[in-house]
Amino acid sequence: MRMDMRILVGRNVKYFREREGLTQERFAEISGFSQQYISNLERGRRNPTIVTIFELAKALGVSHVDLVRPRRGN
């Protein structure tokens, strides 16, 4: 079964954000996106562009590939 990419990216963003100990509010400050955008993204309600994925990955200190790659348990 294939996972919707919006859900996959959202779960990965949340995983890496929490791994860094960041709240949505703090991550929003670091990334330049609003807290509401981050919240919606993590719930799979946003369809991020490739540019957005690059910016989010940069703010999290991970590769853009990490945000689109399925992880075990994901």
N, C-alpha and C positions, 0 to 999 in steps of 0.2 A: 504494500500500500504506500502510495506516494504522499508525502506531507506537503501541504500548501507552503510555498516559500515564505509567505508573510508570517506564518506561524513559526517556521524554522528560524528565520532571522530574529524574530522577536524573542524566542526562547534563548537563542544564543546571546543576544545582547543582554538579556537579563542575567544569564549565567555569568558572563564575563564581568558585568557591572557588580554583581553581588560578590564575585570572587575578589574583586578589588576593594570591597567594603564600601562601595559608593551607594548613597541613596539616589533615588531618581532626581531629586532636587540638585544634589551636588554634581551628578553626571550631566544634567542639563546645563549647569554653569560651565563645566569643562568643555562640553561638546558644542555649545552654542545653539542647541535645540531646546525647545520649551519642555518643561516637565510634562505637560499634557501630551506633547508629541511622543516623548519617551514612553509614557504610560500606554498610549494607544498602540505604539509600535510593539511593545512587549506583549500586548494582548492580541497581536496579529490583526489589528484594525487599520494599519497603515501599509502602504505599498511603497517602500523606500526605493529611490533611484539608486543606480550604481554609485553615483557621486555621494549620496547620503551614506551608503554602506561604507565607502572609503573613509568618510569623515568620522563616522561612529567608531570604526575600527581604529583609526588613528587616536581618537580620544581614549579608547580603552587599552591602547598599547598592544593590539593584536593585529594579525593580518586580516585583510578583507575576506580572504578565503575562510578564515575561522568563523565568520558570521554566516556563511552560506553552506558550510559543511555539516552534514548530520553528525551528531555525537551519539555515543552509546547512551541509551536511556532517554534520548530526545524524541 
